[in-house]
Amino acid sequence: MRIPAVRERVAITGLPGSFLVMAVDRDRQVADLLPTIGDRVLEEDVPFASILPMLDIRGRHNSQGD
């Protein structure tokens, strides 16, 4: 499973827009994400499995083969 990096721009499965990774909890496998536009309410405890690198939503393959 891919672990997002702090300050990485990502997407969340099922939600529109892009988000910045603000914090990562490797033990619980969740991250806190801040929307880059809109109301800017922090999305807390988002499971790693729901977080996609921005390259993935553009139809390209990521470099880790996930």
C-alpha positions in Angstrom: 0.0 0.0 0.0 1.3 3.4 -0.9 1.9 5.9 1.9 1.3 9.6 1.0 3.9 12.2 1.8 3.2 15.4 3.8 2.6 18.3 1.4 1.8 16.0 -1.5 -1.2 16.9 -3.6 -3.7 14.0 -3.7 -7.3 13.0 -4.5 -9.8 11.1 -2.3 -11.8 8.3 -3.9 -15.4 9.5 -4.3 -14.7 13.2 -3.6 -14.1 16.0 -6.1 -11.1 18.2 -6.0 -7.6 17.9 -4.8 -6.2 17.9 -1.3 -2.8 18.5 0.4 -1.6 15.9 2.9 -1.1 17.7 6.2 -0.3 14.7 8.5 0.3 11.0 8.2 -0.2 8.3 10.8 1.6 5.2 9.6 0.5 3.0 12.5 -3.2 3.7 11.9 -2.7 4.0 8.1 -4.6 7.3 7.9 -3.9 10.8 6.8 -5.3 14.3 7.4 -6.0 16.1 4.2 -6.8 19.8 3.5 -8.8 20.7 0.4 -6.9 23.0 -2.0 -10.1 25.0 -2.8 -13.5 25.6 -1.2 -14.3 25.7 2.5 -10.9 24.3 3.4 -12.3 22.0 6.2 -9.7 19.4 7.2 -10.6 15.8 6.2 -9.3 13.8 9.2 -8.4 10.1 9.4 -8.7 9.3 5.6 -7.6 5.7 5.0 -4.5 5.3 2.8 -6.5 3.0 0.6 -8.8 6.0 -0.3 -6.0 8.4 -1.2 -4.8 8.6 -4.8 -1.8 10.4 -6.1 -2.8 13.2 -8.6 -1.2 11.3 -11.4 -3.6 8.4 -10.9 -6.7 10.5 -11.5 -5.2 11.8 -14.7 -5.1 8.3 -16.2 -1.3 7.7 -15.8 0.3 4.9 -13.9 2.2 5.8 -10.8 5.8 4.8 -10.5 5.2 2.2 -7.7 3.0 0.0 -9.7 0.0 0.1 -7.2 
